[in-house]
Amino acid sequence: MELYLVIAIFVGSILALAFALIMAKRVMSFDEGTDRMKKISASIRSGANAYLKRQYTIVLIFFVVMFVILGAMAIFGLLTPYVPFAFITGGFFSGLSGFVGMKIATAANARTANACRTGLNKGLRVAFSAGSVMGFTVVGLGLLDISIWFTLLKFVFKLDAAGITSAMLTFGMGASSMALFARVGGGIFTKAADVGADLVGKVEAGIPEDDPRNPAVIADNVGDNVGDVAGMGADLYESYVGSVISCAALGVAAFSGNDGMQFKAMAIPMIMAALGILCSIIGTFFVRTGEKTEQKLLLKALSRGTNLAAILIAVAAFPLIYFILGAEHWTLYFAVLAGLIAGVLIGKSTEYFTSDTYKPTKNLASKSETGSATIIIGGLGLGMLSTALPIVIVGIAVLVAFFVSGGTLQAPQMGLYGIALAAVGMLSTLGITLATDAYGPVADNAGGIAEMSGLDPEVRERTDALDSLGNTTAATGKGFAIGSAALTALALIASYIDKVQTMSPDINYDSFSVMNPLVLIGLFIGACLPFVFAALTMDAVGRAAQSVVIEVRRQFKKITGLMEGKADPDYAKCVDMCSRSSLKEMILPTVIAIVVPIVVGLVLGFYGVVGMLAGATASGFLMAIFMSNSGGAWDNAKKYIEAGNHGGKGSDQHKAAVVGDTVGDPFKDTSGPSINILIKLLSMVSIVFAALVVQVHLFG
């Protein structure tokens, strides 16, 4: 059984990586276009490479320090000796996922713009193929990491099922740490440049978006790649791996005492992930569109592929569970189905609140008629309201998954395994789901290159259509990631409690009631953390953006002939400013996410830690949905106006919408998506340091 499991997940990883390579070669086969387009694309690529090199240098120092700390804990018997190395590989593969995605995205931007000179469908195929490289690299490297560690722990170090999952859970901490650095750092970079470019260029100077006279325009395009591509790849890598490993760990706990069933329960999420890769590959061949730029038609084109992949995995999951776990556990299939359906519904909910084809965003655009204040108020209200439906969806999914799996309040282990399976079900088709998300920044860059290269207005119309669709799919992808993060975080909390019970057998689930004051205090601390984290990242964007705004104003004023198009701006200056600011500002939020669970554990004990994790998951889920949807709606409301509604480009309404979009930028691309990493990193850190907390805590 174990050998077949290794073969299955290894084959799945190779299949995904091979498909990513094929898609990369397809992208590179297209022409980059004119010399001007090639030059602009090369500048963006150079800036992105330089930033990531500096970021990875800083992150390397962090990983070395953490390796030493974890190694010391292993020497004193608080961790197994595999944990420090698992931490390193988790971070390495997470960073590698983002790096590969960024490389292909910066190669695809000019090719997408050039393809749009021929037709919309061709442009979509290039951008979507680039997104597919990201999607399938993430799932391929994720399964490769899992297969390598499973092979080592089972066949080389001869660990049992519980020992394997306990060790493998810890490389999620490395992946989450890398993801948070990538998301926060990249998010600060991209939004500082975006805010600076929009406020001075579009609002003050009145020049078009991506106008080559704007000194921040290259930095803005670089930011799309280091934040929305590299950051997103690292983010979803850790979501994917975390859901699979936490599910495997809970499967082992659910069948405690039965070695054969433990390995079978561990196999289900891993094989399902491998099957999801095959279903996602099939779905990619059904993504195509005509030449009309209507958003409903473009959304339908992408939905066709993602929906087909979801249907295929829904069909494949039943025989997988029935024949591996046996007929007596076939109801676990409904847990997988609950996760799949919840993922689709959360995506549809996000699409409804953020796409300019639906009433909420159109109503938001109409608020620009009375100025910036009303469109900002409207966007905040829209985001707050949009949290209700995802909460209901996730709540129903959790209830269904828990009870159909045979969980009870007295013996919840099988129910918790069901919840974890729901998270795996939601993420099983991540290959194609991430492809529809990652293509957005490519389309955004393509629009900038089309503008800066002076291509025909028809080309910019096509790239804008793809970009607007990208805003919706990106918001949908963020909603999907946040929903899966909530389910994965619940599974990780259960894994933490299970680990504590292993070390302290007298502890039972009733001990973690909110009537326990230590749990209650932890709950308040955890609920506060996403607010503090969001404040730090928002302030970081504000400080970095201020410096960019001042620099852009300076160049407009000091460089003779710049506004007339007779002189070139100093693009490199803005890129360097964004790099330095983002790398400096990303450190504190990440350190807080790692230090707080340890401090809470040492002071309040494991009771306080469980309360903290529950509070952070609940408030973080709401905060992330609110911020992502508000930002997405503001962005598409601006594009709806730019399409000729409510006065069109250059009108007072358009300027008001740009201000709203500027506020929304750090909402949807920095703070919002970083929070879902935060809630999982808190759990991962807690699991890794559980032994230390159990031995030396002051209360509990």
C-alpha positions as CSV (number, residue, x, y, z in Angstrom):
1,M,0.0,0.0,0.0
2,E,2.7,2.4,1.0
3,L,4.7,1.8,-2.2
4,Y,1.7,2.3,-4.4
5,L,1.0,5.6,-2.5
6,V,4.5,6.9,-3.2
7,I,4.2,5.9,-6.9
8,A,0.8,7.6,-7.3
9,I,1.8,10.9,-5.8
10,F,5.2,10.9,-7.6
11,V,3.5,10.2,-10.9
12,G,1.0,13.0,-10.2
13,S,3.8,15.5,-9.5
14,I,5.8,14.5,-12.6
15,L,2.6,14.8,-14.7
16,A,2.0,18.3,-13.4
17,L,5.5,19.5,-13.9
18,A,5.7,18.0,-17.4
19,F,2.5,19.8,-18.3
20,A,3.9,23.0,-16.9
21,L,7.0,22.6,-19.1
22,I,4.8,22.0,-22.2
23,M,2.8,25.1,-21.4
24,A,6.0,27.1,-20.9
25,K,7.3,26.0,-24.3
26,R,4.0,27.0,-25.9
27,V,4.2,30.5,-24.4
28,M,7.8,30.9,-25.5
29,S,6.9,29.9,-29.1
30,F,4.9,33.1,-29.5
31,D,6.5,36.3,-30.8
32,E,7.3,39.1,-28.4
33,G,6.4,41.8,-31.0
34,T,8.2,45.0,-31.8
35,D,11.6,46.1,-30.5
36,R,9.9,48.6,-28.3
37,M,7.7,45.8,-26.7
38,K,10.8,43.6,-26.2
39,K,12.6,46.5,-24.5
40,I,9.8,47.2,-22.1
41,S,9.3,43.5,-21.3
42,A,13.0,43.2,-20.6
43,S,12.9,46.1,-18.2
44,I,10.1,44.6,-16.3
45,R,11.9,41.2,-16.2
46,S,15.1,42.8,-15.0
47,G,13.4,44.7,-12.2
48,A,11.5,41.6,-11.0
49,N,14.6,39.5,-11.0
50,A,16.6,42.1,-9.1
51,Y,13.8,42.4,-6.5
52,L,13.5,38.6,-5.9
53,K,17.2,38.2,-5.6
54,R,17.3,40.8,-2.8
55,Q,14.2,39.3,-1.2
56,Y,15.5,35.8,-1.2
57,T,18.8,37.0,0.3
58,I,17.0,38.4,3.3
59,V,14.7,35.4,3.6
60,L,17.7,33.1,3.5
61,I,19.1,34.8,6.7
62,F,15.7,34.2,8.4
63,F,15.7,30.5,7.4
64,V,19.3,30.0,8.6
65,V,18.3,31.5,12.0
66,M,15.2,29.3,12.2
67,F,17.1,26.2,11.2
68,V,19.5,26.8,14.1
69,I,16.7,27.3,16.6
70,L,14.8,24.2,15.4
71,G,18.1,22.2,15.4
72,A,18.7,23.2,19.0
73,M,15.2,22.0,19.9
74,A,15.8,18.7,18.1
75,I,19.1,18.2,20.1
76,F,17.2,18.7,23.4
77,G,14.5,16.2,22.3
78,L,11.7,18.7,21.8
79,L,11.5,17.9,18.0
80,T,12.4,15.0,15.8
81,P,15.7,15.5,13.9
82,Y,13.9,15.7,10.6
83,V,12.0,18.9,11.4
84,P,14.7,21.5,10.7
85,F,15.3,19.9,7.3
86,A,11.6,19.7,6.5
87,F,11.3,23.4,7.4
88,I,14.0,24.2,4.8
89,T,12.5,22.1,2.0
90,G,9.1,23.6,2.6
91,G,10.4,27.1,2.3
92,F,12.6,26.2,-0.7
93,F,9.7,24.7,-2.8
94,S,7.3,27.5,-1.8
95,G,9.8,30.1,-3.0
96,L,10.6,28.1,-6.1
97,S,6.9,27.9,-7.1
98,G,6.7,31.7,-7.0
99,F,10.0,32.2,-8.8
100,V,9.0,29.9,-11.7
101,G,5.6,31.6,-12.1
102,M,7.3,35.0,-12.1
103,K,9.8,34.0,-14.8
104,I,7.1,32.7,-17.2
105,A,4.8,35.7,-16.4
106,T,7.5,38.2,-17.3
107,A,8.2,36.3,-20.5
108,A,4.5,36.1,-21.4
109,N,3.5,39.8,-21.0
110,A,4.8,41.1,-24.3
111,R,3.7,37.9,-26.1
112,T,0.2,38.4,-24.8
113,A,0.1,42.0,-26.0
114,N,1.4,40.9,-29.4
115,A,-1.1,38.1,-29.6
116,C,-3.9,40.5,-29.0
117,R,-2.9,42.3,-32.2
118,T,-4.2,39.2,-33.9
119,G,-7.3,38.5,-31.8
120,L,-8.7,38.2,-28.3
121,N,-8.8,34.4,-28.2
122,K,-5.1,34.2,-29.1
123,G,-4.3,36.7,-26.3
124,L,-6.3,34.7,-23.8
125,R,-4.6,31.5,-24.8
126,V,-1.1,33.0,-24.3
127,A,-2.0,34.5,-20.9
128,F,-3.9,31.4,-19.7
129,S,-1.0,29.2,-20.8
130,A,1.3,31.3,-18.7
131,G,-1.1,31.0,-15.8
132,S,-1.2,27.3,-16.3
133,V,2.6,27.1,-15.8
134,M,2.2,28.7,-12.4
135,G,-0.8,26.5,-11.5
136,F,0.8,23.2,-12.4
137,T,4.2,24.1,-11.0
138,V,2.6,24.8,-7.6
139,V,0.8,21.5,-7.4
140,G,3.6,19.5,-9.0
141,L,6.3,20.8,-6.6
142,G,3.8,20.3,-3.7
143,L,3.3,16.7,-4.5
144,L,7.0,16.2,-5.2
145,D,7.9,17.6,-1.8
146,I,5.4,15.3,-0.1
147,S,6.5,12.2,-2.1
148,I,10.2,12.8,-1.3
149,W,9.5,13.1,2.5
150,F,7.1,10.2,2.6
151,T,9.7,8.0,0.9
152,L,12.5,9.1,3.3
153,L,10.4,8.8,6.5
154,K,8.7,5.5,5.6
155,F,11.4,3.5,3.8
156,V,14.6,5.0,5.0
157,F,13.9,6.1,8.6
158,K,11.2,3.4,9.1
159,L,8.7,5.7,10.9
160,D,5.1,4.6,11.6
161,A,2.1,6.5,10.2
162,A,1.8,8.9,13.1
163,G,5.5,9.7,13.1
164,I,5.4,10.4,9.3
165,T,2.6,12.9,9.5
166,S,4.0,14.5,12.6
167,A,7.2,15.2,10.8
168,M,5.6,16.2,7.5
169,L,3.3,18.7,9.1
170,T,6.4,20.8,10.0
171,F,7.5,21.5,6.5
172,G,4.3,23.5,6.2
173,M,5.8,26.0,8.6
174,G,8.7,26.6,6.1
175,A,6.2,27.0,3.3
176,S,4.0,29.4,5.2
177,S,6.9,31.5,6.3
178,M,8.2,31.8,2.8
179,A,4.7,32.6,1.5
180,L,4.2,35.3,4.0
181,F,7.5,37.0,3.1
182,A,6.6,36.7,-0.6
183,R,3.0,37.9,-0.2
184,V,3.7,40.8,2.2
185,G,6.9,42.0,0.5
186,G,5.6,41.6,-3.0
187,G,2.3,43.1,-2.0
188,I,3.9,46.2,-0.5
189,F,6.1,46.6,-3.7
190,T,3.2,46.4,-6.2
191,K,0.8,48.6,-4.3
192,A,3.3,51.3,-3.5
193,A,4.1,51.6,-7.2
194,D,0.5,51.3,-8.2
195,V,-0.7,54.0,-5.8
196,G,2.2,56.3,-6.7
197,A,1.5,55.8,-10.5
198,D,-2.3,56.4,-10.2
199,L,-2.4,59.3,-7.8
200,V,0.2,61.4,-9.5
201,G,-0.2,60.2,-13.1
202,K,-4.0,59.7,-13.5
203,V,-5.4,62.0,-10.9
204,E,-2.9,64.9,-10.7
205,A,-1.3,64.9,-14.2
206,G,-4.3,63.6,-16.0
207,I,-2.3,61.1,-18.2
208,P,-3.6,57.6,-19.1
209,E,-2.8,54.5,-17.1
210,D,0.5,52.9,-18.1
211,D,1.6,56.1,-19.9
212,P,5.4,55.8,-20.6
213,R,5.9,59.3,-19.2
214,N,5.0,58.1,-15.8
215,P,8.2,57.2,-13.8
216,A,6.4,54.7,-11.7
217,V,4.8,52.7,-14.6
218,I,7.7,50.1,-14.9
219,A,7.7,49.7,-11.1
220,D,3.9,49.1,-11.2
221,N,4.4,46.3,-13.8
222,V,7.3,44.8,-11.9
223,G,5.1,44.8,-8.8
224,D,2.4,42.8,-10.6
225,N,4.9,40.0,-11.1
226,V,6.6,40.0,-7.7
227,G,3.4,40.4,-5.7
228,D,0.5,39.0,-7.7
229,V,2.5,36.1,-9.3
230,A,5.5,35.2,-7.2
231,G,3.7,36.0,-3.9
232,M,0.5,34.2,-5.0
233,G,2.4,31.1,-6.1
234,A,4.2,30.8,-2.7
235,D,0.8,31.5,-1.0
236,L,-1.1,28.7,-2.7
237,Y,1.7,26.3,-2.5
238,E,1.5,26.3,1.2
239,S,-2.3,26.2,1.2
240,Y,-2.1,23.1,-1.1
241,V,0.5,21.3,0.9
242,G,-1.0,22.3,4.3
243,S,-4.4,20.9,3.4
244,V,-3.0,17.6,2.1
245,I,-0.7,17.0,5.1
246,S,-3.1,18.1,7.8
247,C,-5.8,15.8,6.3
248,A,-3.3,12.9,6.3
249,A,-2.5,13.6,10.0
250,L,-6.1,13.7,11.0
251,G,-6.7,10.5,9.0
252,V,-4.0,8.8,11.1
253,A,-5.6,10.1,14.3
254,A,-9.1,9.0,13.2
255,F,-8.0,5.4,12.7
256,S,-5.6,5.3,15.7
257,G,-4.6,1.7,16.6
258,N,-5.2,0.3,13.1
259,D,-1.9,0.6,11.2
260,G,-3.4,-0.6,7.9
261,M,-6.3,1.9,7.9
262,Q,-4.0,4.7,9.0
263,F,-2.0,4.4,5.9
264,K,-5.2,4.1,3.8
265,A,-6.6,7.3,5.4
266,M,-3.3,9.0,4.7
267,A,-3.4,7.9,1.1
268,I,-6.8,9.4,0.3
269,P,-5.8,13.2,0.3
270,M,-2.6,12.5,-1.5
271,I,-4.1,10.4,-4.3
272,M,-7.0,12.8,-4.6
273,A,-4.5,15.6,-5.2
274,A,-2.8,13.5,-7.9
275,L,-6.2,12.8,-9.5
276,G,-7.0,16.5,-9.3
277,I,-3.9,17.3,-11.4
278,L,-5.2,15.0,-14.2
279,C,-8.7,16.5,-14.0
280,S,-7.2,20.0,-14.1
281,I,-5.1,19.2,-17.2
282,I,-8.3,18.0,-19.0
283,G,-10.1,21.2,-18.0
284,T,-7.5,23.5,-19.5
285,F,-8.3,22.2,-23.0
286,F,-11.8,23.6,-22.7
287,V,-10.8,27.2,-22.1
288,R,-11.4,29.2,-25.3
289,T,-13.4,32.2,-26.3
290,G,-14.6,34.2,-29.3
291,E,-13.6,37.8,-30.2
292,K,-16.3,39.6,-28.2
293,T,-14.9,41.5,-25.2
294,E,-18.1,41.0,-23.1
295,Q,-17.2,40.0,-19.5
296,K,-19.9,37.4,-19.3
297,L,-18.5,35.5,-22.3
298,L,-15.0,35.7,-21.1
299,L,-16.0,34.5,-17.6
300,K,-17.9,31.6,-19.2
301,A,-14.8,30.6,-21.2
302,L,-12.7,30.3,-18.0
303,S,-15.6,28.8,-15.9
304,R,-16.0,26.0,-18.5
305,G,-12.6,24.6,-17.7
306,T,-12.7,25.0,-13.9
307,N,-16.2,23.6,-13.7
308,L,-15.3,20.5,-15.8
309,A,-12.3,19.8,-13.6
310,A,-14.5,20.0,-10.5
311,I,-17.0,17.6,-12.0
312,L,-14.3,15.1,-13.0
313,I,-12.8,15.1,-9.5
314,A,-16.2,14.7,-8.0
315,V,-16.8,11.6,-10.1
316,A,-13.3,10.2,-9.4
317,A,-13.4,10.7,-5.6
318,F,-16.2,8.2,-5.0
319,P,-14.4,5.0,-6.2
320,L,-11.2,6.3,-4.5
321,I,-12.8,6.4,-1.1
322,Y,-15.1,3.4,-1.6
323,F,-12.3,1.0,-2.7
324,I,-9.5,2.2,-0.4
325,L,-11.3,2.9,2.9
326,G,-14.1,0.3,2.3
327,A,-17.9,0.4,2.0
328,E,-18.3,1.2,5.7
329,H,-16.7,4.6,5.2
330,W,-18.2,5.6,1.8
331,T,-20.0,8.6,3.3
332,L,-16.7,10.4,3.5
333,Y,-17.3,11.0,-0.2
334,F,-19.9,13.6,0.8
335,A,-17.3,15.5,2.8
336,V,-15.2,15.8,-0.4
337,L,-18.3,16.9,-2.3
338,A,-19.1,19.5,0.4
339,G,-15.6,21.0,-0.1
340,L,-15.9,21.1,-3.9
341,I,-19.3,22.7,-3.9
342,A,-18.2,25.2,-1.2
343,G,-15.2,26.2,-3.3
344,V,-17.4,26.8,-6.4
345,L,-20.0,28.7,-4.4
346,I,-17.5,30.9,-2.7
347,G,-16.0,31.7,-6.2
348,K,-19.5,32.6,-7.5
349,S,-20.2,34.8,-4.5
350,T,-16.9,36.6,-5.0
351,E,-17.6,37.0,-8.7
352,Y,-21.0,38.4,-7.9
353,F,-19.7,41.1,-5.6
354,T,-16.6,42.1,-7.6
355,S,-17.5,41.7,-11.4
356,D,-18.8,44.7,-13.2
357,T,-21.3,42.5,-14.9
358,Y,-23.4,42.4,-11.7
359,K,-25.4,44.9,-9.7
360,P,-23.1,45.5,-6.7
361,T,-20.1,46.8,-8.7
362,K,-22.3,48.8,-11.1
363,N,-24.0,50.4,-8.1
364,L,-20.6,51.1,-6.6
365,A,-19.6,52.8,-9.8
366,S,-22.7,55.0,-9.7
367,K,-21.5,56.4,-6.3
368,S,-18.7,58.2,-8.1
369,E,-21.3,60.7,-9.2
370,T,-21.0,62.3,-5.8
371,G,-17.3,62.1,-5.3
372,S,-14.5,60.0,-3.8
373,A,-16.0,59.8,-0.3
374,T,-19.2,58.1,-1.4
375,I,-17.4,55.5,-3.6
376,I,-15.1,54.7,-0.7
377,I,-18.0,54.4,1.8
378,G,-19.8,52.2,-0.8
379,G,-16.8,50.0,-1.3
380,L,-16.4,49.4,2.4
381,G,-20.0,48.5,2.8
382,L,-19.9,46.2,-0.2
383,G,-16.9,44.3,1.3
384,M,-18.5,44.0,4.7
385,L,-21.8,42.7,3.2
386,S,-19.9,40.2,1.0
387,T,-18.6,38.3,4.1
388,A,-22.0,36.9,5.0
389,L,-22.5,34.4,2.2
390,P,-19.0,32.8,2.4
391,I,-19.4,32.4,6.2
392,V,-22.7,30.5,5.6
393,I,-21.2,28.4,2.8
394,V,-18.2,27.4,4.9
395,G,-20.4,26.8,8.0
396,I,-22.6,24.4,6.0
397,A,-19.6,22.7,4.5
398,V,-18.1,22.1,7.9
399,L,-21.4,20.8,9.4
400,V,-21.9,18.4,6.4
401,A,-18.3,17.2,6.4
402,F,-18.3,16.6,10.1
403,F,-21.5,14.6,10.4
404,V,-21.5,12.6,7.2
405,S,-18.0,11.4,8.2
406,G,-19.4,9.9,11.4
407,G,-18.1,12.5,13.8
408,T,-19.8,13.1,17.1
409,L,-19.2,15.6,19.9
410,Q,-17.9,12.8,22.1
411,A,-15.7,11.3,19.4
412,P,-14.9,14.0,16.9
413,Q,-11.9,12.4,15.2
414,M,-13.7,11.0,12.1
415,G,-15.6,14.3,11.7
416,L,-12.4,16.3,11.8
417,Y,-10.9,14.0,9.2
418,G,-14.0,14.8,7.1
419,I,-13.5,18.5,7.4
420,A,-9.9,18.1,6.3
421,L,-11.1,16.1,3.3
422,A,-13.4,19.0,2.4
423,A,-10.4,21.3,2.3
424,V,-8.6,18.9,0.1
425,G,-11.6,18.6,-2.1
426,M,-11.8,22.4,-2.4
427,L,-8.1,22.5,-3.4
428,S,-7.9,19.4,-5.5
429,T,-8.3,21.3,-8.8
430,L,-5.9,24.0,-7.8
431,G,-3.9,23.5,-11.0
432,I,-6.6,25.0,-13.2
433,T,-8.0,27.3,-10.5
434,L,-4.7,29.0,-10.0
435,A,-4.2,29.2,-13.8
436,T,-7.3,31.3,-14.1
437,D,-6.0,33.5,-11.3
438,A,-2.3,33.8,-12.4
439,Y,-3.2,34.8,-15.9
440,G,-4.6,38.1,-14.6
441,P,-1.2,39.8,-13.9
442,V,0.0,38.7,-17.3
443,A,-2.9,40.4,-19.0
444,D,-2.4,43.5,-16.8
445,N,1.2,43.7,-17.9
446,A,0.2,43.2,-21.5
447,G,-2.1,46.2,-21.3
448,G,0.7,48.3,-20.0
449,I,3.1,47.2,-22.7
450,A,0.4,47.9,-25.4
451,E,0.0,51.4,-24.0
452,M,3.7,52.2,-23.7
453,S,4.4,50.7,-27.1
454,G,1.7,52.8,-28.8
455,L,-0.2,49.9,-30.3
456,D,-3.6,50.3,-31.9
457,P,-6.5,51.2,-29.6
458,E,-8.1,47.9,-30.6
459,V,-5.2,46.0,-29.0
460,R,-5.6,48.0,-25.7
461,E,-9.3,47.3,-25.8
462,R,-8.6,43.5,-25.9
463,T,-5.9,43.6,-23.2
464,D,-8.3,45.7,-21.0
465,A,-11.0,43.1,-21.5
466,L,-8.6,40.4,-20.4
467,D,-7.3,42.6,-17.5
468,S,-10.8,43.3,-16.3
469,L,-11.6,39.6,-16.4
470,G,-8.3,39.0,-14.5
471,N,-9.5,41.3,-11.7
472,T,-12.6,39.2,-11.3
473,T,-10.8,35.8,-11.5
474,A,-8.1,37.2,-9.2
475,A,-10.8,38.2,-6.7
476,T,-12.4,34.8,-7.2
477,G,-9.1,33.0,-6.7
478,K,-8.5,35.0,-3.5
479,G,-11.9,34.1,-2.2
480,F,-11.2,30.4,-3.0
481,A,-7.8,30.6,-1.3
482,I,-9.3,32.3,1.8
483,G,-12.2,29.7,2.0
484,S,-9.7,26.8,1.7
485,A,-7.5,28.5,4.3
486,A,-10.4,28.6,6.8
487,L,-11.0,24.8,6.3
488,T,-7.3,24.0,6.4
489,A,-6.9,26.2,9.6
490,L,-9.7,24.2,11.3
491,A,-7.9,21.0,10.4
492,L,-4.6,22.3,11.7
493,I,-6.2,23.4,15.0
494,A,-7.5,19.8,15.3
495,S,-4.0,18.5,14.5
496,Y,-2.5,20.8,17.2
497,I,-5.0,19.5,19.8
498,D,-4.3,15.9,18.7
499,K,-0.5,16.5,19.1
500,V,-1.1,18.0,22.6
501,Q,-3.2,15.0,23.6
502,T,-0.4,12.7,22.4
503,M,2.0,14.4,24.8
504,S,-0.7,14.8,27.6
505,P,-3.2,11.9,27.4
506,D,-5.3,13.2,30.2
507,I,-6.4,16.2,28.1
508,N,-9.8,15.9,26.3
509,Y,-11.7,18.1,23.9
510,D,-14.0,19.4,26.6
511,S,-11.0,21.1,28.2
512,F,-10.9,23.6,25.3
513,S,-14.3,25.1,26.0
514,V,-14.7,28.9,25.8
515,M,-15.7,28.7,29.5
516,N,-12.0,28.1,30.2
517,P,-10.7,31.6,30.8
518,L,-7.3,30.7,29.2
519,V,-9.1,29.7,26.0
520,L,-11.2,32.9,26.2
521,I,-8.2,35.2,26.6
522,G,-6.5,33.4,23.7
523,L,-9.6,33.9,21.6
524,F,-9.5,37.7,22.1
525,I,-5.8,37.8,21.3
526,G,-6.3,35.7,18.1
527,A,-9.2,37.8,17.0
528,C,-7.1,40.9,17.3
529,L,-4.1,39.6,15.4
530,P,-5.6,40.0,11.8
531,F,-6.4,43.6,12.6
532,V,-2.9,44.3,13.9
533,F,-1.4,42.5,10.9
534,A,-3.6,44.4,8.4
535,A,-2.7,47.7,10.1
536,L,1.0,47.0,9.8
537,T,0.8,46.0,6.1
538,M,-1.5,48.9,5.2
539,D,0.7,51.4,6.9
540,A,3.7,49.9,5.1
541,V,2.0,50.4,1.8
542,G,1.2,54.0,2.8
543,R,4.7,54.8,3.8
544,A,6.2,53.2,0.6
545,A,3.6,54.9,-1.6
546,Q,4.4,58.3,-0.1
547,S,8.0,58.1,-1.2
548,V,7.0,57.0,-4.7
549,V,4.5,59.9,-5.0
550,I,7.1,62.4,-4.0
551,E,9.6,60.9,-6.5
552,V,7.1,60.9,-9.4
553,R,6.1,64.5,-8.6
554,R,9.8,65.4,-8.5
555,Q,10.5,63.9,-11.9
556,F,7.5,65.5,-13.5
557,K,8.7,68.9,-12.2
558,K,12.5,68.5,-12.7
559,I,12.9,66.5,-15.9
560,T,12.7,69.0,-18.8
561,G,10.5,67.8,-21.6
562,L,9.1,64.7,-19.8
563,M,5.4,65.7,-20.0
564,E,5.9,66.5,-23.7
565,G,7.3,63.1,-24.4
566,K,10.7,64.5,-25.3
567,A,12.6,63.0,-22.4
568,D,12.6,59.7,-20.6
569,P,11.7,59.3,-16.9
570,D,14.1,57.5,-14.5
571,Y,12.2,54.2,-14.1
572,A,15.0,52.5,-12.2
573,K,14.7,55.1,-9.3
574,C,11.1,54.1,-8.6
575,V,11.8,50.4,-8.9
576,D,14.7,50.7,-6.4
577,M,12.6,52.8,-4.0
578,C,9.8,50.2,-4.0
579,S,12.3,47.3,-3.5
580,R,14.0,48.9,-0.5
581,S,10.7,49.9,1.1
582,S,9.0,46.5,0.7
583,L,12.0,44.5,1.8
584,K,12.3,46.6,5.0
585,E,8.6,46.6,5.8
586,M,7.9,42.9,5.2
587,I,10.0,41.7,8.2
588,L,7.9,42.9,11.2
589,P,4.5,41.4,10.2
590,T,6.2,38.0,9.5
591,V,8.1,38.0,12.7
592,I,4.9,38.8,14.7
593,A,3.2,35.8,13.1
594,I,6.0,33.5,14.3
595,V,6.6,35.0,17.7
596,V,3.0,35.5,19.0
597,P,2.0,31.8,19.1
598,I,5.2,31.0,21.0
599,V,4.7,33.8,23.5
600,V,1.0,32.9,24.0
601,G,1.9,29.3,24.5
602,L,4.6,30.0,27.0
603,V,2.3,32.4,29.0
604,L,-1.2,30.8,28.6
605,G,-0.3,27.2,27.7
606,F,-1.9,25.1,25.0
607,Y,-5.4,26.2,26.1
608,G,-4.5,29.8,25.2
609,V,-2.9,28.7,21.9
610,V,-6.1,26.9,20.8
611,G,-8.2,30.0,21.7
612,M,-5.8,32.2,19.8
613,L,-5.9,29.9,16.7
614,A,-9.7,29.9,16.8
615,G,-10.0,33.6,17.2
616,A,-7.5,34.4,14.4
617,T,-9.2,31.9,12.0
618,A,-12.7,33.4,12.6
619,S,-11.7,37.1,12.4
620,G,-9.0,36.5,9.8
621,F,-11.4,34.8,7.4
622,L,-13.9,37.7,7.7
623,M,-11.2,40.4,7.3
624,A,-9.6,38.7,4.3
625,I,-12.9,38.3,2.4
626,F,-13.9,41.9,3.2
627,M,-10.6,43.4,2.1
628,S,-10.3,41.3,-1.0
629,N,-13.8,41.9,-2.2
630,S,-13.8,45.6,-1.5
631,G,-10.6,46.0,-3.4
632,G,-11.8,43.9,-6.3
633,A,-15.1,45.9,-6.6
634,W,-13.3,49.3,-6.5
635,D,-11.0,48.2,-9.3
636,N,-13.7,46.9,-11.5
637,A,-15.9,49.9,-10.8
638,K,-13.1,52.1,-12.1
639,K,-12.8,49.9,-15.2
640,Y,-16.6,50.1,-15.7
641,I,-16.4,53.9,-15.8
642,E,-13.4,53.7,-18.1
643,A,-15.5,51.7,-20.5
644,G,-17.7,54.8,-21.0
645,N,-20.1,54.8,-18.2
646,H,-20.7,57.6,-15.7
647,G,-18.7,60.1,-17.7
648,G,-15.9,57.8,-18.8
649,K,-12.1,58.4,-18.7
650,G,-10.9,61.8,-17.5
651,S,-14.2,62.8,-15.9
652,D,-14.6,63.8,-12.3
653,Q,-16.4,60.4,-11.7
654,H,-13.3,58.6,-13.1
655,K,-11.0,60.5,-10.8
656,A,-13.2,59.6,-7.8
657,A,-13.1,55.9,-8.9
658,V,-9.3,56.0,-9.2
659,V,-9.1,57.2,-5.6
660,G,-11.4,54.3,-4.6
661,D,-9.3,51.9,-6.5
662,T,-6.1,53.3,-4.9
663,V,-7.6,52.7,-1.4
664,G,-8.6,49.2,-2.6
665,D,-5.1,48.3,-4.0
666,P,-3.5,47.4,-0.6
667,F,-6.9,45.9,0.5
668,K,-7.0,43.2,-2.3
669,D,-3.3,42.7,-3.1
670,T,-1.4,43.2,0.2
671,S,-3.3,42.9,3.5
672,G,-6.3,40.7,2.4
673,P,-4.5,37.8,0.7
674,S,-1.7,37.9,3.4
675,I,-4.2,37.3,6.2
676,N,-5.1,33.8,4.9
677,I,-1.4,32.9,5.2
678,L,-1.3,34.4,8.6
679,I,-4.0,32.1,10.1
680,K,-2.2,29.0,8.7
681,L,1.3,30.1,9.8
682,L,0.0,30.6,13.3
683,S,-1.2,27.0,13.4
684,M,2.0,25.7,11.8
685,V,4.2,27.5,14.3
686,S,2.0,26.3,17.2
687,I,2.3,22.6,16.0
688,V,6.1,22.9,15.7
689,F,6.6,24.4,19.1
690,A,3.9,22.3,20.9
691,A,6.4,20.2,22.8
692,L,8.1,23.2,24.1
693,V,4.8,24.8,25.2
694,V,3.6,21.6,26.9
695,Q,6.8,21.3,28.9
696,V,7.4,24.9,30.1
697,H,4.1,26.8,29.9
698,L,3.1,28.8,33.0
699,F,-0.6,27.9,33.1
700,G,-2.8,25.0,31.8
